Amino acid sequence: MKNLSYCVECRRISYFNETCSYCKSNNIKDINRKTPVNVIGTKTKGRVLNVKDGMVDILCIGQGKVKSIKQFEVEKLRKIL
């Protein structure tokens, strides 16, 4: 995964260098595989599987414990603490 990280204060996920582009915080940490994330504006939750070209594959567990893989843009995700 290419340098994908999240801001500890606002929990947004993106390709941050040293400061968050949303809240201007310097408190940045890296994202690993199997990190729980949430899609902003929806109730969709899942775990990070893979990152390619600004898109993230997420393993979502839906109704009836059915697992599915969905793809979202990096800017639409938020880390679950």
C-alpha positions in Angstrom: 0.0 0.0 0.0 1.4 3.3 -1.1 1.9 5.7 1.9 -1.8 5.7 2.8 -2.3 7.5 6.2 -4.9 9.0 8.4 -5.2 12.1 10.6 -5.7 11.2 14.3 -7.8 14.3 15.0 -10.4 14.2 12.1 -9.8 10.5 11.2 -9.8 11.3 7.4 -7.8 8.9 5.2 -5.7 10.2 2.3 -2.1 10.5 1.0 -0.9 13.0 3.6 2.7 14.2 3.5 3.2 15.8 7.0 0.0 17.8 7.6 -3.7 17.0 7.2 -5.2 18.9 4.3 -8.6 19.0 6.1 -7.9 20.1 9.6 -4.2 21.2 9.3 -3.0 18.8 12.0 0.4 17.3 12.2 -0.8 14.1 14.0 -0.6 11.6 11.1 -0.3 7.8 11.3 -0.1 5.1 8.6 -2.9 2.7 7.5 -2.3 -1.0 7.5 -4.3 -3.9 6.0 -7.3 -5.0 8.0 -7.8 -1.5 9.4 -11.5 -0.8 10.1 -12.9 2.1 8.0 -16.3 3.8 7.4 -17.6 5.4 4.2 -18.4 9.0 5.0 -22.2 9.7 4.6 -23.2 6.0 4.7 -23.5 3.2 7.2 -21.1 1.1 5.2 -18.2 -0.3 7.3 -15.5 -2.7 6.5 -11.8 -3.5 6.5 -9.1 -2.4 4.1 -7.9 -5.1 1.7 -6.0 -3.4 -1.0 -5.1 0.1 -2.4 -4.6 0.9 -6.1 -4.5 4.2 -7.9 -6.6 6.2 -5.3 -9.1 3.4 -5.0 -9.5 1.2 -1.9 -10.9 -2.4 -1.8 -13.0 -2.9 1.3 -14.3 -6.2 2.7 -17.8 -5.4 3.9 -19.9 -7.7 6.0 -23.6 -7.1 5.4 -27.0 -8.5 6.5 -26.9 -12.2 7.2 -23.0 -12.1 7.5 -22.6 -12.0 3.8 -19.1 -10.8 2.8 -18.6 -8.6 -0.2 -15.7 -6.6 -1.6 -16.5 -3.0 -2.6 -14.3 -0.3 -4.1 -14.3 3.3 -2.9 -12.2 6.4 -3.4 -9.7 7.2 -0.7 -11.1 10.6 0.1 -14.5 9.1 1.0 -13.2 7.0 3.9 -12.8 7.6 7.6 -10.9 5.5 10.1 -12.9 3.8 12.9 -11.2 4.0 16.2 
